[in-house]
């Protein structure tokens, strides 16, 4: 997987992603990351990449030409047409299904906006996907791009040491992840559930599945509409909720 990030703040992206699991995957050559400074492609001697919006209004708008030239500096070197993801509150809300979909790409270009946005003409010209990480506004697209890269990279074989880890994560099967415990066996008067100490892997798996169902029903019931669960599990959830009406 090849990632290219078009940004006004390349250090922010590099520093944020060259750590932990993603940093290790970059070092191992499983994924690659290149940041492209949009300011390098402005014709302004002062490095200006924005201007006042036509029609008036507060704030500034990123100009089309520097963004386009930054994109061409990447696209002209590739033997394929990359997906171009614009991070914007107006985009489709990012989720685990989209992470899996994007992970099938050969390469992705991320466009990080700032100020009041980006000239719509260059968005129409190069962007294939508009993506939001939630219904809130940030100062720029760098943090959302890093979130998407982190989530997508976890879907790529070899990035995680244990390939099964991604499947057990929250949203892996449409449900939230079961609760996790580690040593010591008793902490602050709270004991690890006895089933996890039993050594019976079948019972542990059943307990974890049950806990995922319960946690999803309690915290994100909206996920149950599309989750891959059996009629028997749906009946279990109904009975659980009926006996815990205070939830």
N, C-alpha and C positions, 0 to 999 in steps of 0.2 A: 504494500500500500504506500502510495506517495501522497504526502500532504504538502500543499502550498498555501501560505497564508498571506494575503494582501492586506497590509496594515500600516498605520502611521506609527505604531509602537512595536517594532519587531522584538526588542529586548524583552518586553513584557511576555510575549508568547514563548520565546525561546527559554527564558528563565522558568516559566511556569511548567513547561512540558519536558524539560531535560532533567527530570527527577523521577524517583520511584520506578514503578512498573513501566510507564511509558518511556522514561529516559533510558531504562535498560533495553527496551525493545528497539529504540533508535540506535543505541550502541551496538546491538547485535545485528543490525541490518534488517530486522523484520519489517520495520516501517521506516520511512524517511520523512524528515520535516525540513522545509525550506521557507523562510520568511522573506517577503519581498516588501521593501519599504516604498510605499507609494510616493513619498516625497522625492525619491530618486528620479521620478519620471515627470516632474512638473517643469514647465518652461520658465517659471518664476525664479528669479535670482535669489529671492528670499525664502525659497522652499514652500511657497504658499500653494495649498491644494484646495482651498475653499473660496467661495465668493457669496455675495448677497443673493437671496432667492428672487427670481422674477415674481412679480405680483406682490412683493413686500412681505412683511412678517418678521418675527424675531429670529435671531440666530443666523447661522451660515450653512451653506450646502456644499458638500464635496463635489468638485468639478468632474466632469465625465472624462476628459482627456488623460489626466494622470492615472486614473483608475484603469482606463482601457489600455494604456501603454504598459502599465504594470502587469496586467493580465496577459498581454501579448508577449511580454518577456518570458512568460512561462509557457504559454500555449504553443508558441513557435518552436520550442525545443522538444515538444512531445510528439510521439508518433500516433497518438490517439486523442480523441476529444474528451477532456476531463469534465466531470460534473463540477459545476460552479455553484457553491452554496453561499447565499447572501444571508447574513445573520440580521434579522429584523423582527420587531414585535408584530409585524404584519404577516409573518410567515406561518406555515403549518407548525403546530406545536410538536417539538421533538419528543420521541418516546423510544422504547426499546425496539419496537418493530422497525422504526426508521433506522435505528442504529444497525440492525441486522441487514437492512436493505443497502445502506451506504457502504457497509463492510464488503459488499460484493463488487464495489467499484475498483478500478485499477488505480485511479488517482482522483483526488478531490482538491479543488481550489476553493479556499474560504475567503470571502470578501467581508472585511470588517469596516463598518461605517462609523462615522462620528458626527458631531454637531447635530444639525437638524435632519441629516440623512444624506443620501447620495443622489446625484442627478439621475432622474428616472430613465433617461435615454441610454445610459451605459448599463443600467440594470436590464433593460429590455434587450440590449445587444448581447450580453454575455452570460447572464445568470440563468441557470437551469432549475434551481431549487431555492425557495425562500423559506427560511427556518427560524422559528422562535423557540427559546427555551422556557417560555412562560409568559403570563400576562402581566408583565412589569417592564419598566424601562431602565436600561443601564446607560452609562456614559459612552459606551462603545461596544463593538462586536467582538473584541478580543476574548473576554471571559466566556461568552457563549461559544465561540469557536473552540476554545480549549476544552470546554465541557463536552462538545460533540466529538472532538478528536479522541478524548479519553474514553468515552462510551463506545465509539466505533472500534477503537483499537482493541478493546477487550474481546471483540468478536472475531479477531483475526488469529488463526492458529499459530501457536508458539509465543504469543504475547504473554499469556498467563502460564505459569509453570505447570499448573494442573488444569488441563483443558476442560475438566468437568466443572470448575469453579464458576464459569460464566453461566452454565445451565442452572446452577443452584441459586444464583443471585436473585434478588427481587426482580420481578417481571420476567424472569427466565421462562416460566410456563404460564405467564399471565397473572401470577399471584405474587404477593409479597413474600420475602424470604422468612423462613422460620427463625426463632430466636437462637442465638449461639451462646455457648458457655466455654470457659477455659479454667485452668487451675487458678486458685485452690478450689477444692470441692465445696468448701463452705467459706463464704466471704461476707463479713458484716452481718452474720446471722442468717444469710440467705444461702440455701443449699442448691446444688445442681439437681435438676429433675432426675429422680432415680432411674428412669428408663434409659438415660444416656450412659449410665454406669453398668447396664445389664450385660453388655457384650452381644446382645441379640440384634444383629443388624437389620433384620426384617422388621422387628418391632420399633427400632429406632427410626427407620424410614417411614413407617406408618405414622408414628408420633409426629415426625417433622412435617409430613404432608398435612396432618390434621391441624397442626399449629399454623401452617401457612394459610389454610382455609379460614381459621378463626381470625388470624391477624388481618387478613384481607377484608373479611366481613366487618371487622370492627373499625378499621382505619381507612380502607379504600373500597367500599362496597361497589363503586362504579366499575371496578375492574372485573367483577364477577359476571358482568353481562357478556363479556367476550372471552373469559378465561376457559381453558380446556379442562373442564371438570365434568365428572360423570353425574348421571341422575341421582345416584346414591349419595354422592358428595353434596349435591345441592340440597337433598333432603336433610343431610347432617347439618348444613348451615342453617336451614330453616328452623330445625329443632333447637340448635344452639341459641339462635337469636330469640326464639320464643321463651327460652329459659333464662335469658339475660336481657330483659326488657329495659334495663337501666342504661344499656350501651347507647 
